[in-house]
Amino acid sequence: MVPPSGYIAAARAVHDADVVAWARRWAGPTLLVWGASDTVTPLSNADRLREAMPQAELAVLPAAGHMVYLEQEERFVGVVTEFAERLFKH
């Protein structure tokens, strides 16, 4: 069990992280997989990341929320597999 102080510290770190600044420095292949109904990290956040990462591809899974990999496991695996297959064909 995580002590409350540890959980609070981790939540603050995630909240305060400047993900967009980090994303601007990343030039590698990137796949962003987003749930169209994500209320925790809305789709507008994906748009901000795409602006920072022009090489990024965005896959939006309809009727999925924040945990797309659990909510639509098969579709998620399919999207990630297709991306990886395209990357490693070269």
Disulfide bonds with the S-S distance in Angstrom:
none
